Amino acid sequence: MTVFVLTTVFICITTVCTVHGLPEDSETTYEELFVGATQAYSDTRWAECQGLMKRALEDWHYFRNIQILCRRACHEDTNARKYPAEDIENLVFFDKALRMSYCILKCRRNKVGLRPDSTDTEIERKFLDRVPYDYLQMCSYKMNKVEDAVKYAYTFLMGNLDHDVMVSNLQFYRTLPGVSQEMFYDVEMDEYKLDFLKAIDEYDAENFLSVTQILEGVLTAYLESIANCRLLCEGPFRQSNSRYDLYIAISNHFTAVLNCKHSCYDEKGRIFDKKYPDLISNIYHYLQYSYFKIGDHKNSAAATESYLLLHPDDMDMQYNKEFYIKQDVDRDYFKPRLEVVAFQKIKQYEQSFLDYIDETFSKLVTNLHDDVREKVQDTDDVIWENKPPFSPEDDVSHLDSLVGNLEKEVKEDSVVDEATRQRQDEAVRKYKEESGIVVTISETGKSNRFVADGFATDEECAEIVKLAEDGVMYGDGYRPNDPYIHTQNEEFAGMTPGRGMRLVIDGKATPSSYDLFLKLSNQTRDFMENFFHLKSHLHFTYTHLVCRTAVESKQATRKDMSHPIHGDNCILKKDGTCAKEPPAFTWRDYSGLLYLNSDFEGGEFIFADGNRNVLAQVKPQCGRLVSFSSGAENLHGVRAVTGGKRCAIAMWFTLDPAHEEFERTQAEKELERFLAQTSATHVKSDSALHSEF
């Protein structure tokens, strides 16, 4: 985490400079408050962290509301003016722009004085990504305010649905005494979304009058929310560059605003973790039937035609329209409502701009937004890149800040030298002498990652896969009983050491299978210590037996990944950097994946760089181990599993004993006690048997 040293904060506007202290000054901006809150977090001043962060959020929302108010009022004022009929050299456009600019500046001056727009784009992005709620949940928890911690954690998760760390936090909170389901709510949730869900409940209960009353309010609030979202898009151009001439600069800014405005339809249509990409259509669909059921044929026909304006080829709604007409509903009633006509007009017009941009400008530049850009075409089991993803001179300067407490011998992206190669060969020889297992290393060209075969026999793999079939649970380690963790196209199930031991105690798994599970992971850890030539012990920090199963009906048009590109101890950001800071598992130092089968399609493990270029690919098979240091130097992911079930033992390790996996340690002790008790019971039974004879 970045440590902010905060004394006083300077705000300079043109030639005027004022000084504001924290935290009492009511004029302090949300940026300053956020910096102060993060400093308090770093200094473990939990109450101050919570207080400042709450004030930061309040100020952020207040300033955004001022922006909406001013932009809306100025649009109305500017559009109400009369302009010359003849637009000479686009001067009408610039006339409107100048008047709009003056109006907004004047409105802001009246509302907030000389306060500037956000100047720190990174902090602004954190607010949009709900990062303040991440800090709030931790500070609240440290203050023993569990109810606050739960709602803040849930609020953060609703804006970051694929955030594994927060999922784990919420699972932990659920285990605490006094925590109830009512505490899990999103404080940023728009009220109309809850009303929409309430309307669906009323619809299911056939309370159609109530449905129409609620949904009319939802429709109004939804359209207003879309309008506000679009107004907020009209902010500074973050990618501005003085080298562009007037019209290119305007077009770049306009395109950025246009994309932002178009994203509002998705943003405002998501309710909890479910997306309604066309929420307005859903509203009209419910309205047309509900109005018909209460005998309001005029509004039913208008809702029907409004839906058809959005989806003219929808056969079901066309059938409904014909049915209503046969029921003597006046044909003149079938006119789309005014709000949907305006909604569709602007959406289609903007889409035509986006289509034009895509068809024309995209031919001038290379598309850099693919999820994974291929560089691997081969079909070999293990494929390594021909060159390091970073230049050699970046080894120390670029990576020291990312390594944490990794051993100095492990330099990111360093090419394996002869001394390192000899140590690796010695590790293989030593491991064979101690365990009798022959390990084959695939050439990696790196000192911080390797692929090795021979860590499990076919029989051992089959036994662990059977253990998985008997004991894994959907969503284990993420969201219990939810099979769709990383993608809707695969079912994810897992088993932790604690759950495995519980299966043994309940008689649902054999002690020998569970012991083999622990043994294989211990062998992996021991080999990694030797191979990486570590001077200190590797401690398990998390062990997970996982299986990913393709959903057969969802593979035909699939384009996503089984597990997107990520780092194990850092947060991969849009700019390609991977920040080693909370809430990432920053204590993780090494990772290992021991594969158990190959009878599935897809599912290749890949290494990638921050731009999601594929650097290496590994095909899983029984006994194959992929191991690597856990930082930004080894970003990785899993290709889509398109058929069958892919199983592996996933392991993460730390050099810091403070983060040792407590659940595993306790499970190992429990297994020892269980085996001892079982053995004692067998001895007593044998003695009793002999005495009877």
GUKOLTI-868033 format. One record per residue (C-alpha): x, y, z; residue number from 1. Coordinates in steps of 0.05 Angstrom, whole numbers, plus 5000, padded with zeros to 4 digits. Example, Ala and Ser with C-alpha at 12.3 -4.5 7.8 and 13.67 -1.06 7.14 Angstrom:
REM GUKOLTI-868033
5246;4910;5156;1 .
5273;4979;5143;2 .
***
This chain:
REM GUKOLTI-868033
5000;5000;5000;1 .
5023;5071;4986;2 .
5037;5108;5050;3 .
5014;5180;5049;4 .
5050;5229;5094;5 .
4998;5281;5110;6 .
5010;5347;5146;7 .
4975;5402;5108;8 .
4944;5401;5040;9 .
4954;5458;4989;10 .
4901;5476;4938;11 .
4923;5524;4884;12 .
4874;5557;4836;13 .
4905;5603;4784;14 .
4947;5650;4827;15 .
4908;5640;4892;16 .
4934;5588;4941;17 .
4899;5569;5006;18 .
4918;5520;5060;19 .
4868;5473;5091;20 .
4882;5429;5151;21 .
4851;5361;5164;22 .
4803;5340;5187;23 .
4762;5398;5215;24 .
4760;5444;5154;25 .
4692;5437;5121;26 .
4721;5460;5054;27 .
4769;5401;5049;28 .
4757;5362;4985;29 .
4743;5288;4979;30 .
4812;5277;4949;31 .
4845;5307;5011;32 .
4799;5269;5057;33 .
4814;5204;5021;34 .
4889;5216;5028;35 .
4880;5230;5102;36 .
4838;5168;5112;37 .
4889;5123;5078;38 .
4944;5153;5121;39 .
4902;5139;5183;40 .
4892;5067;5157;41 .
4967;5058;5149;42 .
4978;5086;5220;43 .
4924;5039;5248;44 .
4883;5099;5271;45 .
4818;5062;5256;46 .
4767;5112;5282;47 .
4799;5170;5244;48 .
4803;5126;5181;49 .
4729;5112;5185;50 .
4710;5184;5199;51 .
4752;5214;5144;52 .
4731;5162;5092;53 .
4657;5172;5107;54 .
4667;5247;5099;55 .
4704;5235;5034;56 .
4646;5195;5006;57 .
4596;5247;5028;58 .
4636;5302;4994;59 .
4646;5260;4931;60 .
4571;5249;4925;61 .
4556;5322;4940;62 .
4605;5347;4886;63 .
4577;5298;4835;64 .
4507;5322;4849;65 .
4530;5394;4838;66 .
4560;5373;4771;67 .
4494;5341;4751;68 .
4453;5401;4773;69 .
4497;5452;4736;70 .
4504;5411;4672;71 .
4430;5397;4668;72 .
4410;5470;4681;73 .
4461;5495;4630;74 .
4438;5446;4577;75 .
4367;5471;4585;76 .
4389;5544;4584;77 .
4434;5536;4524;78 .
4385;5496;4483;79 .
4329;5547;4497;80 .
4368;5602;4462;81 .
4357;5621;4389;82 .
4415;5614;4342;83 .
4426;5637;4270;84 .
4394;5592;4219;85 .
4457;5591;4177;86 .
4515;5555;4211;87 .
4576;5588;4181;88 .
4640;5548;4193;89 .
4608;5511;4252;90 .
4603;5576;4291;91 .
4535;5556;4319;92 .
4567;5496;4351;93 .
4622;5539;4383;94 .
4571;5591;4403;95 .
4534;5538;4442;96 .
4599;5511;4471;97 .
4620;5580;4496;98 .
4553;5594;4528;99 .
4552;5525;4559;100 .
4622;5535;4587;101 .
4605;5602;4618;102 .
4540;5576;4647;103 .
4574;5516;4680;104 .
4631;5557;4709;105 .
4582;5608;4737;106 .
4538;5554;4767;107 .
4596;5520;4801;108 .
4623;5586;4827;109 .
4555;5599;4859;110 .
4551;5529;4889;111 .
4623;5512;4911;112 .
4664;5574;4901;113 .
4732;5565;4869;114 .
4735;5491;4881;115 .
4766;5455;4820;116 .
4746;5391;4786;117 .
4781;5327;4809;118 .
4855;5334;4792;119 .
4878;5265;4814;120 .
4851;5215;4763;121 .
4875;5155;4804;122 .
4836;5177;4866;123 .
4775;5192;4823;124 .
4780;5122;4794;125 .
4783;5093;4864;126 .
4717;5126;4882;127 .
4684;5101;4819;128 .
4710;5031;4836;129 .
4683;5037;4908;130 .
4752;5029;4939;131 .
4734;5075;4998;132 .
4685;5020;5021;133 .
4742;4970;5022;134 .
4779;5015;5072;135 .
4715;5027;5111;136 .
4701;4953;5120;137 .
4770;4940;5148;138 .
4772;5001;5193;139 .
4702;4985;5219;140 .
4722;4913;5233;141 .
4783;4936;5271;142 .
4737;4980;5314;143 .
4693;4919;5327;144 .
4636;4951;5287;145 .
4619;4887;5251;146 .
4552;4910;5224;147 .
4585;4969;5190;148 .
4641;4924;5164;149 .
4590;4877;5133;150 .
4551;4930;5096;151 .
4614;4965;5071;152 .
4644;4899;5048;153 .
4580;4881;5012;154 .
4576;4950;4980;155 .
4647;4943;4953;156 .
4632;4873;4926;157 .
4570;4896;4889;158 .
4615;4943;4849;159 .
4670;4890;4841;160 .
4635;4824;4832;161 .
4697;4784;4813;162 .
4737;4807;4875;163 .
4757;4741;4908;164 .
4786;4774;4970;165 .
4721;4810;4988;166 .
4682;4746;4976;167 .
4727;4712;5028;168 .
4718;4770;5076;169 .
4642;4765;5072;170 .
4645;4691;5083;171 .
4686;4704;5145;172 .
4636;4756;5170;173 .
4579;4707;5162;174 .
4613;4662;5213;175 .
4614;4716;5267;176 .
4561;4716;5322;177 .
4505;4766;5313;178 .
4513;4774;5238;179 .
4447;4768;5201;180 .
4426;4769;5128;181 .
4396;4839;5137;182 .
4465;4868;5147;183 .
4485;4850;5076;184 .
4461;4908;5035;185 .
4490;4956;4984;186 .
4489;5028;5010;187 .
4500;5053;4939;188 .
4440;5015;4911;189 .
4391;5059;4871;190 .
4322;5056;4902;191 .
4288;5042;4836;192 .
4326;4975;4830;193 .
4297;4951;4895;194 .
4228;4975;4872;195 .
4236;4937;4807;196 .
4248;4872;4846;197 .
4188;4888;4890;198 .
4146;4897;4827;199 .
4167;4828;4803;200 .
4144;4798;4870;201 .
4078;4834;4862;202 .
4073;4808;4790;203 .
4084;4737;4814;204 .
4030;4748;4866;205 .
3984;4774;4810;206 .
3976;4842;4844;207 .
3975;4876;4777;208 .
3950;4944;4799;209 .
4008;4948;4848;210 .
4056;4927;4792;211 .
4034;4984;4748;212 .
4039;5035;4804;213 .
4109;5013;4825;214 .
4137;5005;4754;215 .
4114;5074;4732;216 .
4156;5102;4788;217 .
4213;5055;4770;218 .
4211;5078;4697;219 .
4215;5152;4717;220 .
4272;5140;4766;221 .
4310;5095;4717;222 .
4307;5146;4661;223 .
4329;5201;4709;224 .
4386;5158;4733;225 .
4408;5145;4661;226 .
4405;5220;4647;227 .
4447;5236;4709;228 .
4498;5183;4691;229 .
4505;5212;4622;230 .
4514;5283;4649;231 .
4571;5258;4694;232 .
4606;5233;4631;233 .
4616;5305;4608;234 .
4677;5314;4652;235 .
4750;5327;4636;236 .
4783;5288;4580;237 .
4833;5244;4616;238 .
4872;5225;4554;239 .
4880;5297;4528;240 .
4943;5310;4488;241 .
4966;5378;4462;242 .
4994;5348;4398;243 .
4924;5339;4369;244 .
4893;5394;4327;245 .
4825;5423;4343;246 .
4777;5374;4309;247 .
4817;5311;4327;248 .
4820;5334;4400;249 .
4745;5348;4400;250 .
4731;5280;4367;251 .
4774;5243;4417;252 .
4739;5276;4475;253 .
4671;5266;4443;254 .
4685;5192;4431;255 .
4706;5182;4503;256 .
4643;5217;4528;257 .
4600;5177;4479;258 .
4628;5110;4504;259 .
4618;5132;4575;260 .
4546;5152;4562;261 .
4532;5087;4526;262 .
4559;5048;4586;263 .
4505;5079;4629;264 .
4453;5031;4601;265 .
4491;4971;4630;266 .
4511;5006;4694;267 .
4441;5028;4711;268 .
4412;4961;4691;269 .
4452;4919;4740;270 .
4414;4897;4803;271 .
4459;4863;4854;272 .
4500;4813;4814;273 .
4449;4805;4758;274 .
4452;4846;4694;275 .
4389;4871;4659;276 .
4423;4898;4596;277 .
4355;4923;4572;278 .
4319;4941;4636;279 .
4271;4989;4603;280 .
4245;4933;4558;281 .
4233;4890;4620;282 .
4193;4947;4651;283 .
4148;4954;4589;284 .
4140;4879;4585;285 .
4113;4875;4656;286 .
4071;4938;4646;287 .
4035;4914;4583;288 .
4009;4851;4616;289 .
3994;4882;4683;290 .
3955;4939;4653;291 .
3915;4889;4611;292 .
3899;4848;4672;293 .
3870;4908;4709;294 .
3829;4928;4648;295 .
3870;4990;4628;296 .
3875;4973;4554;297 .
3900;5041;4532;298 .
3962;5038;4576;299 .
3971;4964;4560;300 .
3972;4980;4485;301 .
4020;5038;4495;302 .
4068;4994;4535;303 .
4063;4939;4482;304 .
4080;4988;4426;305 .
4136;5018;4468;306 .
4167;4948;4476;307 .
4160;4936;4401;308 .
4195;5002;4386;309 .
4255;4973;4422;310 .
4247;4902;4395;311 .
4205;4905;4331;312 .
4220;4832;4313;313 .
4198;4802;4379;314 .
4148;4749;4358;315 .
4118;4740;4428;316 .
4101;4814;4434;317 .
4074;4816;4364;318 .
4029;4758;4384;319 .
4007;4797;4446;320 .
3989;4857;4404;321 .
3947;4816;4356;322 .
3913;4782;4416;323 .
3896;4850;4447;324 .
3867;4874;4381;325 .
3823;4812;4378;326 .
3800;4830;4448;327 .
3773;4895;4418;328 .
3830;4939;4442;329 .
3828;5002;4399;330 .
3883;5002;4347;331 .
3894;5076;4358;332 .
3918;5060;4429;333 .
3980;5026;4400;334 .
4027;5085;4401;335 .
4095;5084;4436;336 .
4102;5127;4497;337 .
4139;5193;4489;338 .
4195;5176;4538;339 .
4214;5113;4500;340 .
4213;5150;4433;341 .
4263;5200;4460;342 .
4303;5144;4494;343 .
4308;5103;4430;344 .
4323;5163;4385;345 .
4384;5185;4424;346 .
4409;5114;4435;347 .
4404;5096;4361;348 .
4436;5162;4339;349 .
4494;5152;4387;350 .
4501;5080;4364;351 .
4508;5104;4293;352 .
4566;5147;4315;353 .
4599;5088;4351;354 .
4589;5044;4290;355 .
4620;5097;4245;356 .
4680;5104;4292;357 .
4688;5029;4294;358 .
4684;5021;4219;359 .
4731;5078;4202;360 .
4780;5097;4257;361 .
4791;5025;4277;362 .
4825;5015;4209;363 .
4877;5068;4227;364 .
4898;5038;4294;365 .
4910;4969;4322;366 .
4857;4944;4369;367 .
4890;4938;4437;368 .
4830;4915;4478;369 .
4826;4840;4465;370 .
4821;4799;4529;371 .
4880;4755;4511;372 .
4923;4769;4450;373 .
4951;4705;4424;374 .
5025;4693;4414;375 .
5021;4617;4423;376 .
5000;4575;4364;377 .
5036;4510;4379;378 .
5004;4447;4407;379 .
5062;4423;4450;380 .
5046;4407;4522;381 .
5092;4461;4549;382 .
5108;4524;4509;383 .
5153;4579;4535;384 .
5164;4647;4504;385 .
5227;4662;4466;386 .
5243;4726;4504;387 .
5229;4755;4573;388 .
5168;4800;4576;389 .
5210;4856;4606;390 .
5278;4879;4582;391 .
5338;4857;4625;392 .
5352;4927;4649;393 .
5284;4928;4682;394 .
5303;4871;4729;395 .
5319;4912;4791;396 .
5292;4981;4779;397 .
5224;4960;4755;398 .
5211;4901;4800;399 .
5241;4913;4869;400 .
5178;4948;4892;401 .
5136;4888;4872;402 .
5174;4830;4902;403 .
5160;4841;4976;404 .
5197;4790;5017;405 .
5216;4743;4961;406 .
5286;4714;4966;407 .
5339;4757;4933;408 .
5359;4698;4891;409 .
5293;4703;4854;410 .
5296;4761;4806;411 .
5234;4774;4764;412 .
5242;4754;4691;413 .
5315;4738;4702;414 .
5344;4689;4653;415 .
5370;4625;4685;416 .
5446;4628;4691;417 .
5492;4567;4696;418 .
5498;4571;4772;419 .
5422;4572;4779;420 .
5415;4514;4730;421 .
5464;4473;4771;422 .
5424;4487;4835;423 .
5361;4466;4800;424 .
5392;4401;4775;425 .
5417;4388;4845;426 .
5347;4398;4873;427 .
5320;4346;4824;428 .
5375;4296;4843;429 .
5366;4308;4917;430 .
5290;4300;4913;431 .
5298;4234;4876;432 .
5345;4208;4930;433 .
5299;4228;4987;434 .
5231;4210;4957;435 .
5248;4160;4902;436 .
5208;4204;4854;437 .
5238;4221;4786;438 .
5221;4292;4766;439 .
5228;4319;4696;440 .
5236;4394;4688;441 .
5212;4431;4626;442 .
5259;4485;4602;443 .
5231;4553;4624;444 .
5288;4602;4613;445 .
5267;4634;4679;446 .
5292;4626;4750;447 .
5224;4644;4781;448 .
5179;4592;4749;449 .
5182;4520;4726;450 .
5140;4461;4701;451 .
5156;4392;4726;452 .
5126;4323;4715;453 .
5126;4261;4759;454 .
5095;4287;4824;455 .
5038;4236;4824;456 .
5024;4169;4792;457 .
4961;4155;4752;458 .
4933;4116;4811;459 .
4946;4173;4859;460 .
4915;4223;4813;461 .
4853;4179;4804;462 .
4847;4172;4880;463 .
4849;4248;4890;464 .
4800;4260;4833;465 .
4753;4210;4868;466 .
4762;4249;4933;467 .
4743;4312;4895;468 .
4681;4279;4866;469 .
4660;4258;4936;470 .
4678;4321;4973;471 .
4683;4385;4934;472 .
4629;4437;4944;473 .
4604;4488;4894;474 .
4636;4556;4904;475 .
4680;4532;4961;476 .
4731;4585;4979;477 .
4690;4639;4944;478 .
4614;4638;4949;479 .
4587;4574;4981;480 .
4537;4535;4938;481 .
4547;4581;4878;482 .
4577;4541;4821;483 .
4590;4601;4776;484 .
4650;4636;4807;485 .
4692;4661;4749;486 .
4645;4647;4691;487 .
4573;4626;4678;488 .
4600;4574;4629;489 .
4634;4529;4680;490 .
4617;4500;4747;491 .
4670;4512;4800;492 .
4677;4468;4861;493 .
4730;4461;4914;494 .
4753;4430;4979;495 .
4797;4461;5033;496 .
4837;4419;5083;497 .
4786;4433;5137;498 .
4728;4409;5095;499 .
4768;4347;5074;500 .
4780;4328;5147;501 .
4706;4337;5162;502 .
4690;4288;5106;503 .
4737;4237;5138;504 .
4704;4246;5206;505 .
4635;4238;5175;506 .
4656;4175;5138;507 .
4647;4207;5069;508 .
4721;4202;5051;509 .
4775;4152;5070;510 .
4833;4174;5115;511 .
4882;4146;5064;512 .
4855;4190;5007;513 .
4856;4251;5051;514 .
4926;4235;5076;515 .
4949;4228;5003;516 .
4921;4297;4988;517 .
4964;4326;5044;518 .
5024;4284;5025;519 .
5024;4307;4952;520 .
5019;4380;4971;521 .
5075;4372;5022;522 .
5119;4339;4969;523 .
5106;4398;4924;524 .
5126;4448;4978;525 .
5190;4410;4995;526 .
5212;4408;4922;527 .
5197;4482;4911;528 .
5240;4501;4971;529 .
5299;4463;4941;530 .
5288;4484;4869;531 .
5282;4558;4884;532 .
5342;4551;4932;533 .
5305;4586;4989;534 .
5340;4602;5053;535 .
5277;4600;5095;536 .
5218;4553;5100;537 .
5157;4557;5056;538 .
5092;4559;5096;539 .
5025;4539;5066;540 .
4979;4599;5066;541 .
4921;4566;5027;542 .
4909;4497;4998;543 .
4850;4482;4953;544 .
4829;4420;4914;545 .
4790;4449;4856;546 .
4752;4423;4796;547 .
4724;4464;4738;548 .
4670;4430;4696;549 .
4646;4456;4629;550 .
4571;4469;4622;551 .
4559;4432;4557;552 .
4501;4475;4534;553 .
4542;4540;4539;554 .
4604;4525;4499;555 .
4584;4540;4426;556 .
4594;4615;4426;557 .
4639;4620;4486;558 .
4694;4674;4486;559 .
4711;4682;4560;560 .
4765;4648;4603;561 .
4759;4598;4658;562 .
4800;4645;4703;563 .
4819;4714;4676;564 .
4891;4739;4677;565 .
4912;4758;4747;566 .
4968;4761;4798;567 .
4968;4720;4862;568 .
4992;4775;4908;569 .
4974;4839;4870;570 .
4915;4872;4836;571 .
4920;4875;4760;572 .
4898;4943;4737;573 .
4873;4968;4669;574 .
4939;5001;4653;575 .
4975;4934;4658;576 .
5008;4946;4725;577 .
4996;4899;4784;578 .
4993;4935;4850;579 .
5019;4896;4910;580 .
4973;4929;4961;581 .
4911;4911;5002;582 .
4862;4880;4990;583 .
4907;4832;4950;584 .
4938;4773;4986;585 .
5004;4810;4991;586 .
5036;4758;5036;587 .
5035;4705;4982;588 .
5106;4692;4956;589 .
5101;4628;4915;590 .
5046;4589;4880;591 .
5039;4517;4858;592 .
4989;4479;4816;593 .
4991;4403;4816;594 .
4947;4376;4761;595 .
4908;4311;4768;596 .
4879;4295;4699;597 .
4880;4311;4625;598 .
4814;4280;4601;599 .
4781;4347;4586;600 .
4781;4399;4531;601 .
4814;4467;4537;602 .
4835;4490;4606;603 .
4908;4506;4588;604 .
4946;4546;4640;605 .
4978;4609;4611;606 .
5028;4661;4633;607 .
5015;4731;4607;608 .
5041;4802;4613;609 .
5003;4862;4640;610 .
4974;4876;4571;611 .
4946;4804;4570;612 .
4993;4780;4517;613 .
5002;4705;4524;614 .
5075;4688;4540;615 .
5071;4614;4555;616 .
5022;4557;4555;617 .
5019;4492;4595;618 .
4972;4434;4583;619 .
4952;4400;4649;620 .
4964;4326;4659;621 .
4968;4279;4718;622 .
5028;4294;4763;623 .
5048;4358;4727;624 .
5068;4415;4772;625 .
5069;4489;4752;626 .
5105;4532;4803;627 .
5124;4605;4804;628 .
5135;4666;4847;629 .
5068;4699;4861;630 .
5079;4771;4839;631 .
5070;4815;4778;632 .
5127;4778;4743;633 .
5082;4717;4736;634 .
5013;4740;4716;635 .
4972;4680;4694;636 .
4903;4652;4678;637 .
4865;4591;4654;638 .
4835;4583;4585;639 .
4763;4562;4579;640 .
4748;4490;4598;641 .
4702;4472;4539;642 .
4690;4399;4555;643 .
4696;4352;4615;644 .
4724;4365;4684;645 .
4792;4394;4701;646 .
4819;4381;4772;647 .
4881;4405;4808;648 .
4910;4419;4876;649 .
4922;4494;4881;650 .
4973;4517;4933;651 .
4997;4585;4956;652 .
5058;4594;5001;653 .
5088;4649;5043;654 .
5156;4661;5075;655 .
5122;4695;5133;656 .
5099;4645;5187;657 .
5048;4696;5212;658 .
5006;4679;5151;659 .
5011;4603;5156;660 .
4947;4566;5138;661 .
4915;4554;5205;662 .
4860;4510;5177;663 .
4911;4462;5146;664 .
4953;4458;5210;665 .
4891;4442;5251;666 .
4867;4391;5200;667 .
4935;4355;5201;668 .
4931;4351;5277;669 .
4860;4326;5274;670 .
4879;4272;5224;671 .
4934;4248;5272;672 .
4884;4244;5330;673 .
4833;4210;5286;674 .
4882;4156;5263;675 .
4906;4146;5334;676 .
4835;4137;5360;677 .
4818;4090;5303;678 .
4880;4048;5317;679 .
4864;4044;5391;680 .
4793;4023;5376;681 .
4819;3967;5331;682 .
4866;3942;5386;683 .
4809;3940;5437;684 .
4764;3902;5389;685 .
4819;3850;5376;686 .
4830;3841;5451;687 .
4756;3830;5464;688 .
4752;3780;5408;689 .
4810;3738;5435;690 .
4783;3739;5506;691 .
4716;3710;5483;692 .
4754;3650;5456;693 .
***
